[in-house]
Amino acid sequence: MRPKRGHRMLGVEAVAEDDAGRLVLEELLAAARRGVRVRLLMDQLSGLEHVDTLTALAGAHANFRLKLYNPLLQRARISNPQYVLAAACCWRRLNQRMHNKLLLIDGAIGITGGRNYQDDYYDWDERFNFRDRDLLVAGPTARVMHSGFELFWDDHRSVAVERLYDVGRHLLAHGAPALPPTQYQRPARAAAMRRDADDSAMVASELVDRAIAVGEVRYISDSPDKHHDGTLGNGTASDSLRELIASAQEEVLLQTPYLVLSKTAQDLFRELQARAHPPRTIVSTNSLAATDAFIVYALSHKYKRRYLRDFDFDIYEYKPFPMDAPIDIAATGAALPLLAPPDAGDTGTDTDASGIDRRVLRQRYDRRSAIGRNHYRRALSREYAALRYASRRANEPVPLKRAGVRIGLHAKSLVIDERVGVIGTHNFDPRGDHYNTESAVVIEDVAFARALATSIRRDIAPANSWTIARRDKLPVLSGLEYSLAKVSEYLPIFDLWPVRYATSYEFVLGPDCPMPLYRDEPGFRDCYRPVGDFPEVDLGFKGLSTRIFTAFGAGLAPIL
């Protein structure tokens, strides 16, 4: 049955208590006070940080209802010791998280994609922001989304926040506290966003006029009973995406922030390469310099040879300071660094995303970028429950050689033969197959697929990504070196071979190199120069720890 008019439903993995999260909550509460029925479902491990906020929301308005998905120990929030207890008693349940992101309006409009509700998904963080992608759907598919939301809302794993021990005890003892007035870090920015949202002409030009009519639209979603039988089978979303990839004839264009493929995904790509005429597979992912998840990157680094040689991937790793990314640097509120005169003899140019020539103007401020900042919010802790309470520095971005507003990929998208486009939540990883519930919108429409492909190709352009390719062969004993490295790679632990099969390359524009080339095209090595395994990274301890995880971290792959 269709919901009544004036109904808002928000099923989301994460809502933060920063400016973006507070703005969303304020708008939802304002809608509730206007008579709109609002339901908010959040994953427990990725939800609001403070019990006081959850308690206030529990009694904020009769039209506002809040549930948490899969709460551990029957609490809204758990401490580090409680997390250890939950891991000891209920490891499998701990890892089963709701990774879906869905906003529904009156059962007629739905928005889904990779984005959570926190500053760094909306260009509002002054040090680290994500390149992400969402999709707005109107029409019958929104009703399918509504049915999917209801499955989660009604499931026994979704618990009203007032029924949880810590929130309920506070309510019984003190009643529902009033929500304190929102204190925005940048109130002018939040006010400007409200004005823009109320500007019908701007909404029309920026949103409505850009909508396109498309062909067949399908919403695929795992149900909350994905693992009710206790097995590690794949969910609906994983199976559907594999079927789409298997249907490719010419090209698979894949974008994922965390390139750690599940066993079934690896088997699929092996089968593709076994064809007489396999499709070209292009992968857009994060570099170590751009990722928020260096542990996950270390596993990706370990298997580069397999991805390039066995699966024939063309891999492009996103730069931390892309020169041509659709990021609103001004919205971040980042202050320009203090600048010193250029070093003697330094006449090069290297303009980054903030428009500053980094080689000519040397900066006198913290080059660690996002490192060590208390307000920095880790997407890794929200994507991977098993590492939610790992050491703080283990989950942060690596230090860089220069400063700036860093950008990392978080989009999860797929294009098949420029005829089918997919935008969703699945990272194409073991967690997405076995633990997280995932969702995606599949659109079989050439115009849409080409538009999505153009967006991803912009991300892999030389200005925005490095190309991953085989190293130059050693002048002697190259075959022996390759064999030893391959044997070392297959070891689950003690993968200690110091030289990896592949490294990063930068395109060098010139008269003989007018346009980028694939790594297997003639002339590639004439037009690309190697820039090292971890370009832009101030290696230090992180370089060592990345190699340590490459050597010893293969056992983490099933939960990454």
Secondary structure as GFF3:
##gff-version 3
##sequence-region A 1 560
A	DSSP	beta_strand	7	12	.	.	.	ID=ss1
A	DSSP	alpha_helix	19	33	.	.	.	ID=ss2
A	DSSP	beta_strand	37	43	.	.	.	ID=ss3
A	DSSP	three_ten_helix	44	46	.	.	.	ID=ss4
A	DSSP	alpha_helix	51	58	.	.	.	ID=ss5
A	DSSP	beta_strand	64	69	.	.	.	ID=ss6
A	DSSP	three_ten_helix	72	74	.	.	.	ID=ss7
A	DSSP	alpha_helix	80	89	.	.	.	ID=ss8
A	DSSP	alpha_helix	91	95	.	.	.	ID=ss9
A	DSSP	beta_strand	101	105	.	.	.	ID=ss10
A	DSSP	beta_strand	109	113	.	.	.	ID=ss11
A	DSSP	three_ten_helix	119	121	.	.	.	ID=ss12
A	DSSP	beta_strand	128	131	.	.	.	ID=ss13
A	DSSP	beta_strand	134	138	.	.	.	ID=ss14
A	DSSP	alpha_helix	140	154	.	.	.	ID=ss15
A	DSSP	beta_strand	158	160	.	.	.	ID=ss16
A	DSSP	three_ten_helix	161	163	.	.	.	ID=ss17
A	DSSP	alpha_helix	165	174	.	.	.	ID=ss18
A	DSSP	alpha_helix	187	198	.	.	.	ID=ss19
A	DSSP	alpha_helix	200	206	.	.	.	ID=ss20
A	DSSP	three_ten_helix	208	210	.	.	.	ID=ss21
A	DSSP	beta_strand	216	221	.	.	.	ID=ss22
A	DSSP	alpha_helix	236	246	.	.	.	ID=ss23
A	DSSP	beta_strand	251	255	.	.	.	ID=ss24
A	DSSP	alpha_helix	263	273	.	.	.	ID=ss25
A	DSSP	beta_strand	280	286	.	.	.	ID=ss26
A	DSSP	alpha_helix	294	302	.	.	.	ID=ss27
A	DSSP	alpha_helix	304	305	.	.	.	ID=ss28
A	DSSP	pi_helix	306	310	.	.	.	ID=ss29
A	DSSP	beta_strand	313	318	.	.	.	ID=ss30
A	DSSP	three_ten_helix	329	332	.	.	.	ID=ss31
A	DSSP	beta_strand	339	340	.	.	.	ID=ss32
A	DSSP	beta_strand	362	363	.	.	.	ID=ss33
A	DSSP	alpha_helix	379	383	.	.	.	ID=ss34
A	DSSP	three_ten_helix	385	387	.	.	.	ID=ss35
A	DSSP	three_ten_helix	392	395	.	.	.	ID=ss36
A	DSSP	beta_strand	406	409	.	.	.	ID=ss37
A	DSSP	beta_strand	413	416	.	.	.	ID=ss38
A	DSSP	beta_strand	420	424	.	.	.	ID=ss39
A	DSSP	alpha_helix	430	434	.	.	.	ID=ss40
A	DSSP	beta_strand	439	444	.	.	.	ID=ss41
A	DSSP	alpha_helix	446	459	.	.	.	ID=ss42
A	DSSP	beta_strand	465	470	.	.	.	ID=ss43
A	DSSP	alpha_helix	478	490	.	.	.	ID=ss44
A	DSSP	beta_strand	502	507	.	.	.	ID=ss45
A	DSSP	alpha_helix	524	527	.	.	.	ID=ss46
A	DSSP	beta_strand	528	532	.	.	.	ID=ss47
A	DSSP	alpha_helix	540	552	.	.	.	ID=ss48
A	DSSP	three_ten_helix	554	559	.	.	.	ID=ss49
###
